[in-house]
Amino acid sequence: MRRLDNKVAGITGRSIEFSGASRDFVKTVGIVAGGSLLPSSFTRVQAAGKEASHGDGPSQAQRALKIVMVPKFTGTPYFAATEKGANEAVAELKGKDVAIDFLYTGPAAANSDEQVRMVDDLLAQKPDAIIIAPMNPEAIVPMARKAKTSGIKVVTYDADVADPTARQWFVNQATFTEAGAALVDVVAEQAGTSARFAVVSTDPGAFSQNSWITTMKERMKAKYPKMQLVDIGYGQGKPAESFSATQDLINKYRDRLDAIVAPTVVALPKVAEAVEQAGLAGKIVVTGMATPNQMKEFVKRGTVKTVVLWNPVDLGYLAVYAAQASVAGALKDDATQAKVPAGRLGTRDALASLDDITAKGPLTLKNVIVLGDPSRFTKDNIDQFNF
């Protein structure tokens, strides 16, 4: 992965209006059920007088493509990084004579009902594509199917919908199997192959976190049979609750706990903070998923030696390229194997099927594009990244 420039095309605000064919699309930007406004950012990139097409598909001449990206929730460094990558892709596509009206907006907190309501409202604006990170894979299916049947291209990222027939493509940051194995391997390396560890997750119904926990257990069975996962705490996707959940685990186990794993970018910094506050830094191994910027100080102090993640900037970047290729026809819905043009990433394979393991058992992913293998951030490389 490479360090990315902080500059992206875009402006931020609560409401934006501009002249041209896209006025109807943007005049309700940020409006959700009940009429409330949420913070959102809107980028318009247009190559004046050029055809807005890319790839071999039909031309979108004389109008900009309308692409919406909806994260699980806003206000976290992780999804802010995916937004940064998405804006970078939009700006690059401008240089390829592709005009895009781009909207990034999502719930302010981890609330699947609010995400569903927001997506429903956005679909009324008739975008060409919607990119969704489902908070609840089952709950979002009706909205995804509604979009797809109405001709809107649906791309999921970070997490998939429960029914893959409800969308076109899933941009997968890394398979659950690879990510879960990477987390357990860190515990084995730093706390031993017989370690007793706990997990601080988001909530009991979080599909991604539950799937990583499932694949962690599978890795333990296969490679570390003496390792034990003794307990799981839940932080509800909130910093304060994640801190409290960690304190509860420490108080409950203390001398019988070798490591704590947090497969959530919200929880990992609070786990590290709670371990430091308890005077157990260096005694309890702390690892999990977070962005480098969240964890730099903890890594430099030695409280955390390894952070496992992919590059979320690249994830948002690839998701926009995939959505645009799907709209343009360069990426067919029924492709069995194809190459997706992905700017500075080169190309990525679009596969009709890929085997993985989830919280609900073995799963053959359909129509999936994988970003790459998980990465490790340590004191030796963490300063090279800025997200």
C-alpha positions as CSV (number, residue, x, y, z in Angstrom):
1,M,0.0,0.0,0.0
2,R,1.1,3.5,-0.6
3,R,0.8,6.7,1.4
4,L,-2.0,8.9,-0.1
5,D,-2.0,12.6,-0.4
6,N,-4.6,14.3,1.8
7,K,-6.0,16.4,-1.0
8,V,-9.2,15.2,-2.5
9,A,-11.7,16.8,-4.8
10,G,-14.8,17.8,-2.9
11,I,-16.6,20.2,-0.6
12,T,-18.5,19.6,2.6
13,G,-21.8,21.0,3.8
14,R,-25.3,20.4,4.8
15,S,-27.0,21.3,1.5
16,I,-25.6,22.1,-1.9
17,E,-27.4,23.2,-5.0
18,F,-26.1,23.8,-8.5
19,S,-27.3,24.4,-12.0
20,G,-27.7,21.6,-14.5
21,A,-29.4,18.3,-14.9
22,S,-28.5,17.2,-11.4
23,R,-30.5,19.8,-9.5
24,D,-33.3,17.4,-8.6
25,F,-30.8,14.9,-7.3
26,V,-29.1,17.2,-4.9
27,K,-31.8,19.4,-3.6
28,T,-32.7,16.8,-0.9
29,V,-29.1,15.9,0.0
30,G,-28.8,14.9,3.6
31,I,-32.6,14.5,4.1
32,V,-33.7,11.3,5.9
33,A,-36.9,10.1,7.3
34,G,-38.5,12.7,9.5
35,G,-36.8,15.5,7.6
36,S,-33.6,15.6,9.7
37,L,-30.3,16.7,8.2
38,L,-27.2,14.6,8.6
39,P,-23.7,15.8,7.9
40,S,-22.7,14.9,4.4
41,S,-20.2,15.7,1.7
42,F,-21.0,16.1,-2.0
43,T,-18.6,16.2,-4.8
44,R,-19.4,17.2,-8.3
45,V,-16.8,16.5,-10.9
46,Q,-17.6,17.1,-14.5
47,A,-15.6,17.4,-17.7
48,A,-17.5,20.0,-19.6
49,G,-18.4,19.2,-23.1
50,K,-17.2,15.7,-22.9
51,E,-19.0,12.4,-22.9
52,A,-19.3,11.0,-19.4
53,S,-18.5,7.4,-20.3
54,H,-15.8,5.0,-19.3
55,G,-15.2,1.5,-20.6
56,D,-17.0,-0.3,-23.3
57,G,-20.6,0.3,-22.1
58,P,-23.2,2.8,-23.1
59,S,-22.3,6.5,-23.1
60,Q,-23.7,8.8,-20.5
61,A,-23.3,11.7,-22.8
62,Q,-24.0,15.2,-21.7
63,R,-24.9,14.3,-18.1
64,A,-23.0,13.3,-15.0
65,L,-23.4,9.9,-13.5
66,K,-25.0,10.0,-10.1
67,I,-23.3,7.8,-7.5
68,V,-24.2,7.6,-3.8
69,M,-22.0,6.0,-1.1
70,V,-23.6,5.0,2.2
71,P,-21.3,3.8,5.0
72,K,-22.5,1.9,8.0
73,F,-22.2,5.1,9.9
74,T,-20.2,8.4,9.8
75,G,-17.9,10.0,12.2
76,T,-15.3,7.3,12.4
77,P,-11.7,7.5,10.9
78,Y,-12.3,4.2,9.1
79,F,-15.3,5.3,7.0
80,A,-13.8,8.8,6.6
81,A,-10.8,7.0,5.0
82,T,-13.2,5.2,2.6
83,E,-14.7,8.5,1.7
84,K,-11.3,10.0,1.0
85,G,-10.5,7.1,-1.4
86,A,-13.9,7.5,-3.1
87,N,-13.3,11.2,-3.7
88,E,-9.9,10.4,-5.1
89,A,-11.4,8.0,-7.6
90,V,-14.1,10.5,-8.6
91,A,-11.3,13.1,-9.3
92,E,-9.3,10.6,-11.3
93,L,-12.3,9.6,-13.4
94,K,-12.8,13.3,-14.2
95,G,-9.4,13.1,-15.9
96,K,-10.8,10.2,-18.0
97,D,-13.7,12.4,-19.2
98,V,-16.2,10.8,-16.8
99,A,-18.5,13.3,-15.1
100,I,-19.8,12.2,-11.7
101,D,-22.1,13.7,-9.2
102,F,-21.0,12.0,-6.0
103,L,-22.7,12.0,-2.6
104,Y,-21.3,10.4,0.6
105,T,-23.8,10.3,3.5
106,G,-24.8,7.9,6.2
107,P,-26.3,7.5,9.7
108,A,-24.5,9.4,12.4
109,A,-24.5,6.3,14.6
110,A,-24.6,2.5,14.2
111,N,-28.3,2.1,13.5
112,S,-29.4,-0.3,10.8
113,D,-33.0,1.0,10.8
114,E,-31.8,4.5,10.2
115,Q,-29.5,3.3,7.4
116,V,-32.5,1.5,5.7
117,R,-34.6,4.6,5.9
118,M,-31.8,6.8,4.5
119,V,-31.2,4.4,1.6
120,D,-34.9,4.4,0.8
121,D,-34.9,8.2,0.7
122,L,-31.9,8.3,-1.5
123,L,-33.3,5.8,-4.0
124,A,-36.1,8.3,-4.7
125,Q,-33.4,10.6,-6.2
126,K,-32.8,7.9,-8.9
127,P,-29.0,7.7,-8.8
128,D,-27.2,5.6,-11.4
129,A,-25.4,3.6,-8.7
130,I,-25.5,3.2,-4.9
131,I,-22.6,1.9,-2.9
132,I,-23.6,0.5,0.5
133,A,-21.8,-0.8,3.6
134,P,-24.7,-2.7,5.2
135,M,-25.0,-2.4,9.0
136,N,-27.4,-5.3,9.0
137,P,-27.0,-7.6,6.0
138,E,-30.6,-8.9,6.2
139,A,-32.3,-5.5,6.9
140,I,-30.8,-3.8,3.8
141,V,-31.9,-6.5,1.4
142,P,-35.3,-5.1,0.5
143,M,-33.8,-1.7,-0.3
144,A,-30.9,-3.2,-2.3
145,R,-33.4,-5.3,-4.3
146,K,-35.6,-2.2,-4.8
147,A,-32.7,-0.3,-6.2
148,K,-31.6,-3.2,-8.5
149,T,-35.0,-3.9,-9.9
150,S,-35.4,-0.2,-10.7
151,G,-32.2,-0.1,-12.8
152,I,-29.9,1.3,-10.2
153,K,-26.5,-0.5,-9.9
154,V,-25.9,-1.8,-6.4
155,V,-22.4,-2.3,-5.1
156,T,-21.7,-3.3,-1.5
157,Y,-18.4,-2.7,0.3
158,D,-17.0,-3.5,3.7
159,A,-19.9,-5.9,4.3
160,D,-22.3,-7.7,2.0
161,V,-26.0,-8.1,1.9
162,A,-27.5,-11.4,3.1
163,D,-28.8,-12.2,-0.4
164,P,-26.3,-11.5,-3.2
165,T,-29.0,-11.5,-5.8
166,A,-30.1,-8.2,-4.4
167,R,-27.0,-6.4,-5.7
168,Q,-24.6,-6.5,-8.6
169,W,-21.1,-6.6,-7.0
170,F,-19.5,-6.9,-3.5
171,V,-16.1,-5.1,-3.1
172,N,-14.6,-7.2,-0.3
173,Q,-11.7,-5.7,1.6
174,A,-10.4,-9.2,2.5
175,T,-12.1,-12.5,3.0
176,F,-13.3,-13.2,6.5
177,T,-11.1,-16.3,6.6
178,E,-7.9,-14.3,5.8
179,A,-8.8,-11.5,8.3
180,G,-9.7,-13.9,11.2
181,A,-6.6,-15.9,10.7
182,A,-4.4,-12.8,10.7
183,L,-5.8,-11.7,14.1
184,V,-5.3,-15.1,15.7
185,D,-1.8,-15.4,14.3
186,V,-0.9,-12.1,16.1
187,V,-2.2,-13.5,19.4
188,A,-0.2,-16.7,18.9
189,E,3.0,-14.8,18.1
190,Q,2.7,-12.3,20.9
191,A,0.8,-14.2,23.7
192,G,1.6,-17.8,22.9
193,T,-0.2,-20.7,21.2
194,S,-2.0,-21.5,24.5
195,A,-3.2,-18.0,25.1
196,R,-6.5,-17.1,26.8
197,F,-8.0,-14.1,25.1
198,A,-11.2,-12.1,25.0
199,V,-12.8,-10.1,22.2
200,V,-14.4,-6.6,22.3
201,S,-16.9,-6.5,19.4
202,T,-19.7,-4.1,18.4
203,D,-23.0,-5.7,19.1
204,P,-24.2,-9.4,19.1
205,G,-25.8,-9.0,15.6
206,A,-22.9,-7.4,13.8
207,F,-22.4,-9.8,10.9
208,S,-18.8,-8.7,9.9
209,Q,-17.5,-8.9,13.5
210,N,-19.3,-12.2,14.1
211,S,-17.8,-13.6,10.9
212,W,-14.3,-12.6,11.9
213,I,-14.8,-14.2,15.3
214,T,-16.1,-17.4,13.6
215,T,-13.0,-17.5,11.4
216,M,-10.8,-16.8,14.4
217,K,-12.2,-19.9,16.0
218,E,-11.7,-21.9,12.8
219,R,-8.0,-20.9,12.8
220,M,-7.6,-21.8,16.4
221,K,-9.0,-25.3,15.8
222,A,-6.7,-25.9,12.8
223,K,-3.5,-24.4,14.1
224,Y,-3.7,-23.4,17.8
225,P,-5.9,-26.1,19.5
226,K,-4.8,-25.0,23.0
227,M,-5.8,-21.4,22.5
228,Q,-9.0,-20.3,24.2
229,L,-11.5,-17.5,23.5
230,V,-12.9,-17.0,27.0
231,D,-15.4,-14.2,26.5
232,I,-16.8,-11.6,24.2
233,G,-17.7,-8.0,25.3
234,Y,-19.8,-5.6,23.3
235,G,-19.2,-1.9,22.9
236,Q,-22.3,-1.2,20.7
237,G,-20.1,0.6,18.2
238,K,-19.5,3.4,20.7
239,P,-16.2,4.5,22.3
240,A,-17.4,4.9,25.9
241,E,-19.2,1.6,25.8
242,S,-16.2,-0.1,24.3
243,F,-14.0,1.2,27.1
244,S,-16.4,0.0,29.7
245,A,-16.7,-3.4,28.1
246,T,-12.9,-3.7,28.2
247,Q,-12.8,-2.7,31.9
248,D,-15.4,-5.4,32.6
249,L,-13.3,-8.1,30.9
250,I,-10.2,-7.0,32.8
251,N,-11.9,-6.9,36.1
252,K,-13.5,-10.3,35.5
253,Y,-10.3,-12.1,34.3
254,R,-7.3,-9.9,35.0
255,D,-4.5,-12.5,35.7
256,R,-6.2,-15.1,33.6
257,L,-6.3,-13.0,30.4
258,D,-3.4,-13.0,28.0
259,A,-4.8,-10.9,25.2
260,I,-7.8,-8.8,24.0
261,V,-8.7,-8.6,20.3
262,A,-11.0,-5.9,19.0
263,P,-12.2,-6.5,15.4
264,T,-13.7,-3.0,15.2
265,V,-12.1,0.3,14.6
266,V,-14.2,2.0,17.2
267,A,-13.2,-0.4,20.0
268,L,-9.5,-1.0,19.5
269,P,-8.3,2.5,20.7
270,K,-10.5,2.2,23.7
271,V,-9.3,-1.3,24.5
272,A,-5.7,0.0,24.4
273,E,-6.7,3.0,26.6
274,A,-8.4,0.7,29.2
275,V,-5.4,-1.7,29.3
276,E,-3.1,1.3,29.9
277,Q,-5.3,2.7,32.6
278,A,-5.4,-0.6,34.4
279,G,-1.6,-0.7,34.4
280,L,-1.5,-3.8,32.2
281,A,0.2,-2.4,29.1
282,G,2.8,-5.0,28.1
283,K,1.1,-7.7,30.2
284,I,-2.1,-8.1,28.1
285,V,-1.5,-8.3,24.4
286,V,-3.8,-5.9,22.5
287,T,-4.5,-6.2,18.8
288,G,-7.4,-5.8,16.4
289,M,-8.6,-3.6,13.5
290,A,-8.2,0.1,13.4
291,T,-6.7,2.8,11.2
292,P,-3.0,3.7,11.6
293,N,-3.8,7.2,12.7
294,Q,-6.0,6.0,15.5
295,M,-3.3,3.7,16.9
296,K,0.1,5.4,16.3
297,E,0.6,6.6,19.9
298,F,-0.4,3.3,21.3
299,V,1.9,1.5,18.9
300,K,4.8,3.8,19.7
301,R,4.3,3.3,23.4
302,G,4.3,-0.4,23.0
303,T,0.7,-1.0,24.3
304,V,-0.2,-2.4,20.9
305,K,2.5,-4.0,18.8
306,T,0.4,-5.0,15.7
307,V,-2.7,-3.6,14.1
308,V,-4.4,-5.7,11.4
309,L,-6.3,-4.0,8.6
310,W,-6.5,-3.3,4.9
311,N,-6.2,0.2,3.4
312,P,-9.7,1.7,3.7
313,V,-8.7,4.5,1.4
314,D,-8.1,1.9,-1.3
315,L,-11.4,0.2,-0.4
316,G,-13.5,3.3,-1.1
317,Y,-11.4,4.0,-4.1
318,L,-12.0,0.6,-5.6
319,A,-15.7,0.7,-4.8
320,V,-16.2,3.8,-6.9
321,Y,-14.3,2.3,-9.8
322,A,-16.4,-0.8,-9.6
323,A,-19.7,1.1,-9.4
324,Q,-18.7,3.3,-12.4
325,A,-17.6,0.2,-14.4
326,S,-20.9,-1.4,-13.6
327,V,-22.9,1.6,-14.7
328,A,-20.9,2.0,-17.9
329,G,-21.2,-1.7,-18.8
330,A,-17.5,-2.4,-18.6
331,L,-18.3,-4.8,-15.7
332,K,-21.2,-7.0,-16.7
333,D,-23.6,-8.2,-14.0
334,D,-23.2,-11.8,-15.2
335,A,-19.4,-11.8,-15.7
336,T,-17.9,-15.1,-14.7
337,Q,-14.4,-13.6,-14.5
338,A,-13.4,-10.1,-15.5
339,K,-10.7,-7.5,-14.8
340,V,-11.9,-4.3,-13.2
341,P,-9.9,-1.2,-14.2
342,A,-9.0,0.4,-10.9
343,G,-6.8,3.5,-11.5
344,R,-3.6,3.5,-9.4
345,L,-4.4,0.0,-8.1
346,G,-4.1,-1.4,-11.6
347,T,-6.8,-4.0,-12.1
348,R,-8.7,-6.3,-9.7
349,D,-10.3,-9.6,-10.5
350,A,-14.1,-9.7,-10.5
351,L,-15.1,-13.3,-9.7
352,A,-18.4,-15.0,-10.1
353,S,-17.8,-17.0,-6.9
354,L,-15.3,-17.2,-4.0
355,D,-15.5,-19.5,-1.0
356,D,-15.3,-18.1,2.5
357,I,-16.6,-18.7,6.0
358,T,-19.0,-16.5,7.8
359,A,-20.9,-16.4,11.1
360,K,-23.6,-18.4,9.4
361,G,-21.3,-21.1,8.1
362,P,-19.5,-21.7,4.8
363,L,-20.4,-19.3,2.1
364,T,-19.7,-19.0,-1.6
365,L,-19.6,-15.3,-2.3
366,K,-21.2,-14.4,-5.6
367,N,-20.0,-11.6,-7.8
368,V,-17.1,-10.4,-5.6
369,I,-14.1,-8.2,-6.1
370,V,-11.4,-8.6,-3.5
371,L,-9.2,-5.6,-2.6
372,G,-6.3,-7.8,-1.3
373,D,-4.7,-9.5,1.7
374,P,-4.9,-7.9,5.2
375,S,-1.9,-5.7,6.2
376,R,0.0,-5.4,9.4
377,F,0.8,-2.0,10.9
378,T,3.7,-1.9,13.4
379,K,6.2,0.6,14.9
380,D,8.4,-0.1,11.8
381,N,5.8,1.1,9.2
382,I,2.9,2.8,10.9
383,D,4.3,6.3,10.2
384,Q,4.2,5.6,6.5
385,F,0.4,5.7,6.5
386,N,-1.9,8.7,7.0
387,F,-5.5,7.6,7.3
